Amino acid sequence: MNVVMTGGHTGLGLELTRRLIAENAQVGLIVRSSSRMADVPEAVRSAPNLTVFEADLTSREAIDAVAQQISDAWPHVDVLFNNAGVLLGEFRQSSNGNEMHLEVNTLAPMRLTHRLKPRLDEAAHPMVINTVTGSMHSTVFDLSEVTDASKFRRLFGAYLHSKAALIQLMNELAQRPEWQNVAIRHVNPGANKTSMTAGEGMPFWLRPFRWLLFSAPTKGANLLYDAAFSDRYQGKTGIWLDEAKERAVPATLSDDDRAALLERLGPLSVTG
């Protein structure tokens, strides 16, 4: 089994990488640079079934290039885990002129998924698993949350809305005939003790609760794993799993918001 993962070198992604390696999956980690692997345990770094690919997920060109590298290396991709994400404490823009949460949490996984579609099509039961967050059933996407610096809010602003946009754009893919063979699922892994939840993007009032109430990253990793491999989700696509509970997510993208997001995504082509 060939598994591609972003954000697999730290936090719950690292725990998922450990498990997949132990189960003899061929794991391809996409990291910004090889130096990001320095803090990864030696047992993971030296595993014969681990391949490291380098790409800056804020760069369209880098995403296209790494998708080509993966396609050249592997005849098929069974699972793509879009796990990388950012949770920032201030409004920042990418080199493409997009707000950074939108760039990394929404546009990057969309682009990577599109570019790897031919390799997903070669797998027997291909899957795309997106790491998202809670409150998706009650979040109505607001484009201004990811475009207007004056509206920036930690956690509940650009971060939350970037994840809502990802779910809604991915679910529209799941409904297209040409994507019916690819199971697309979204997972809220719950509140985990990771470097992201310890960072500046967390509201100050939430930080004291992290040590008391948040779980070890193995919990989130297991939820991501189950979303891909548990029999209970077999044959299901376009679903949101809120800590293993399947919940409906309304499609709330307006035509204008959809057009604006796709324009920011840039031209798309697939890798052969």
Number of C-alpha atoms within 10 A of each C-alpha: 13 20 21 23 25 22 20 25 26 19 20 26 26 21 19 25 26 20 17 19 18 12 11 14 15 20 24 22 24 26 21 17 12 12 10 12 18 10 10 15 12 10 10 18 17 11 15 12 17 19 16 17 19 18 22 16 25 22 16 21 12 16 22 21 16 20 26 17 14 20 20 13 10 13 13 22 28 21 24 24 26 26 19 22 24 16 21 19 15 14 18 14 17 14 11 14 11 18 20 27 27 30 27 24 30 27 26 24 25 22 21 23 21 18 23 24 22 17 22 26 18 13 18 12 15 22 24 26 21 26 25 29 20 19 14 24 14 10 17 15 22 18 20 15 21 25 18 12 15 9 12 19 19 18 17 15 16 31 27 25 25 26 26 29 27 23 28 21 19 21 21 14 18 20 13 10 8 11 16 12 18 24 21 27 26 28 28 21 24 18 18 22 21 17 11 16 19 16 14 16 18 19 14 10 7 11 14 10 10 16 13 9 11 15 16 16 21 19 20 25 22 16 23 28 18 15 26 24 13 11 9 10 16 12 10 11 21 21 20 27 25 21 19 16 10 13 13 13 19 14 16 15 19 12 9 9 16 16 12 12 19 14 10 15 19 12 9 14 12 16 19 12
